[in-house]
Every structure is written in C-alpha cells, then in structure tokens.
Amino acid sequence: MTTSPKVPRPKPGGHVADRLHLPMRPLWGCGICRAEWPCESARAALLIEYRDNLVALRVYLSALMAEVDAQLSQVNRPSDLCRRFLSWVG
C-alpha cells in the first residue's frame, strides 16, 4: 500500500489553480485538468514537496507506477509509464 504525500488541502471555493491535481483511478487522469497524471501541476507540486529528497520522490513514483500499470492493464489502456512517472524527475 502506498501513501500519498502530505500536502495542504485548498480551502473550499478556492480557485482551480489552488486545487490539488490528484489522480482519478483507475484511468489515472488528473481530477482537475484531465491530463495524464502526474500532470504538469502535480509534477510541480511533487518537486516542491520532495525538493530535499528526490530519491524518495523516485521511490514513491515507482510504487505508483506499479499500481498504475496494474490498473491500466485492466482497462486495456497502454501508456509509456516510465515517461509519465520517472523521466521528468531531476
């Protein structure tokens, strides 16, 4: 089981840009902008949160990538998961 990173929740009625870009399972699209997750906003937030420990970010994303692979294979949606989950991390 993986845990999501601890990030503050936006206040109700906040601007769309203030909302967290979290994945919608099982298709793993962003719940806000509908792009493949992690979308650009999610990537930026993750890089800020893990700025002092990119190794931990890679471990977290690798665990999520395994979950995504299992879920996307059930709905028959191929995707370049390495590009989505790991190639953008510094």
Residue pairs with C-beta under 8 A, 6 or more apart in sequence:
2 60
2 63
2 64
2 67
4 22
5 46
5 49
5 50
5 60
7 20
7 45
7 49
9 20
10 18
10 19
10 20
11 18
16 32
17 41
19 32
20 32
20 42
20 45
21 30
21 31
21 32
21 33
21 37
21 38
21 39
21 41
21 42
21 45
22 30
22 31
22 32
22 37
22 42
23 29
23 30
23 31
23 37
23 38
23 42
24 30
24 31
24 37
25 71
26 71
26 72
26 74
26 75
27 71
27 72
27 75
27 77
28 36
28 37
28 68
28 71
28 72
28 79
29 35
29 36
29 37
30 36
30 37
30 38
30 39
30 41
30 42
32 39
32 41
33 39
33 41
36 79
36 84
37 84
38 46
38 61
38 84
38 85
43 88
46 57
46 61
47 57
47 89
47 90
49 57
50 56
50 57
50 60
54 89
54 90
57 89
58 86
58 89
61 85
61 86
61 89
62 85
62 86
64 85
65 81
65 82
65 84
65 85
65 86
68 79
68 81
68 84
68 85
69 81
72 78
72 79
72 81
